[in-house]
Amino acid sequence: MKRIRFGTPEKHVPSAYCPGFHYEESPISYDISRISFRKNARGVLVTLPLGADEHIYGLGLQLTQFDHKGKKMTLRVNADPKMPTGDTHAPVPFLVSTRGYGIYLDTARYAEVYCGVVPAGSDLKTSEYKLFTSEAELYAPKELDGESQLAIQIPAASGIDLYLMEGNTITDVVAKYNLLSGGGCDVPEWGLGVFYRCFLRYTDKQVLEMADYFRKNDIPCSILGLEPGWQTHAYSCTYVWDEERYQDLSGMLQKLKEQDFHLSLWEHAFTHPTSPLYSEMAKGSGDYKVWEGLVPDFSLPEIRTAFAKYHKDHVMHGVVDGFKLDECDSSDMTGGWSFPLFTEFPGGMDGEQYHSLFGTLYMQTMLEALEGTPTLSEVRNAGALAASYPFVLYSDLYDHREFVRAMVNSGFSGLLWTPEVRHAGSKEEMLRRLQTVVFSPQCLINAWYCEEAPWKALDCEDEVRELLKLRMTLVPMLQEAFANYKARGIAPIRALVSDFTDDPETYTIDDQYLFCDKLLVAPIFTGETGRKVYLPTGAKWRDYFTKEPVESGWLEISTTSIPVYERD
């Protein structure tokens, strides 16, 4: 790995807020003279050559885009990322190439990444001309014969630190990026079990009824989550238990503990004027509000500590060991509810930089509140150098194919993602979605708007029980994969191209993934009775459920189950 400094980098960059950041220089073969840098009116521009047969992956939690070759990706924090533009809950200025290198740019700016542009004066030619008859054909990326350019524009900056790392496979390269942040995260065994988020209007009695439902019906569940209704006010938040809804809070907490449940609380950081924390947060917040609430500057140690201490003393009661940190993606491109990019924070960041670092700083704050208590929590924004945080990303969007693609992409960027189940229009959809969730980092049923378990009305409780018990058998495998993630930086969920970088068949496969080093998972979607599955060459495979050997290559599969194959 090699760090290359161009110009004068900004002060507020991800590495400055990464406690585990660890850089050691090692020899590289890449010719760094081919990387160019210049300042322009919009900030700084970094360019390097891009081969005709080269493919680019990463750039954060991308739901709608996989191979970025020929695309422009703007790495903006966006709470509603519906288009393949680079907008995402978790933008990460790290990309990896099929040519065995990766580049991390240490910036909190909304970088623009052009994955294939042709400068004037180039003799590069496109493929043979054709007269196209549709807009899709006309505007599709053109195949280029020879080298083009990878160009990265970083707004407002006067310089940048670029980290270049190499490896035999994409997995090797990404592992080095993850180790740059201190390695992967520690997670407790119970965090890898089944997680059920309760209806937001439940009372303490109804929460206990749901807990009893799981235990009495032999349905695995390790964690219960409470949504906004636990507080006296949400949007913005008071962080005060609602005594009308939770009339016997201590009794509920004690009973959940006796039943071996863990408890997770929803919140966001925008602090309501009636919150006991308001006056303390007013000492260090941005100069614009959100939903009447202050936006605390968690880059300030005193603000982070005050927020954490209040939660420890008044919210957690020695029982809460997880949080769902919502709205910290807080994009001002969704409904106009967020703080503007020109917001000024007392720690020195502007709104653009704070949007990029908000989720990371919020995670640090709540880990301080937990004081070393193991957790696997949830967050709606993360970014660069986030591998060491035991938090899983989620979204308000709900397209099943996009959820699978996000899981495939997450492994390129040091992120974890849950394709959570909320509702379903049919028994088939419920089971297809749950099959994917079972084979994911966090097995989450998010029933925040469902008054009863969402499978009850679909008459599939037996099938749900069977799938959730299958999840519990996978926990030891997940524990081993997370230990490997922490020690060696190898992500627990990876795209096929990550391990099989020399196999061009894997370059466009965004609906299959490697699970815990050992398994290949190929989800089937509602309305489909089967699918094509690709088992890469260079490995021996067998069916995970039947243990029968299966030949490498493309297969036609028809099943009501989920195709899963074990690598020998």
Salt bridges, closest charged atoms under 4 A:
GLU10 OE2 - ARG109 NH2 2.84
GLU24 OE2 - HIS22 NE2 2.95
GLU25 OE2 - LYS2 NZ 3.36
ASP53 OD1 - ARG99 NH2 2.71
GLU54 OE1 - ARG99 NE 3.98
ASP67 OD2 - HIS55 ND1 2.52
ASP80 OD2 - LYS82 NZ 3.62
ASP87 OD1 - ARG76 NE 2.99
GLU112 OE2 - ARG42 NH2 2.76
GLU147 OE2 - ARG34 NH2 2.86
ASP161 OD1 - ARG5 NE 2.72
ASP186 OD2 - LYS486 NZ 3.60
ASP218 OD2 - LYS469 NZ 2.49
GLU227 OE2 - ARG197 NE 2.50
GLU227 OE2 - LYS324 NZ 3.22
ASP242 OD2 - ARG245 NH1 3.42
GLU267 OE1 - HIS311 NE2 2.51
GLU280 OE1 - LYS283 NZ 3.37
ASP313 OD2 - LYS309 NZ 2.59
ASP321 OD2 - HIS262 ND1 2.56
ASP326 OD1 - ARG380 NH1 3.43
GLU327 OE1 - ARG380 NH2 2.82
ASP329 OD2 - HIS89 ND1 2.76
ASP329 OD2 - ARG380 NE 2.76
ASP350 OD2 - ARG109 NH1 2.76
GLU352 OE1 - ARG109 NH1 3.15
GLU368 OE1 - ARG304 NE 3.75
GLU371 OE1 - LYS312 NZ 3.71
GLU378 OE1 - ARG197 NH1 2.79
ASP396 OD2 - ARG380 NH1 2.72
GLU420 OE2 - ARG422 NH1 2.44
GLU429 OE2 - ARG433 NE 2.92
GLU461 OE2 - ARG465 NH2 3.06
ASP462 OD1 - ARG465 NH1 2.91
GLU463 OE2 - LYS427 NZ 2.80
GLU480 OE1 - LYS518 NZ 3.47
ASP499 OD1 - ARG494 NE 2.79
ASP499 OD2 - ARG567 NH2 2.94
ASP510 OD2 - ARG405 NE 2.75
ASP511 OD1 - ARG531 NH2 3.10
ASP517 OD1 - ARG494 NH1 2.89
GLU528 OE2 - ARG401 NH2 2.27
GLU566 OE1 - ARG542 NE 3.23
GLU566 OE1 - LYS547 NZ 3.32
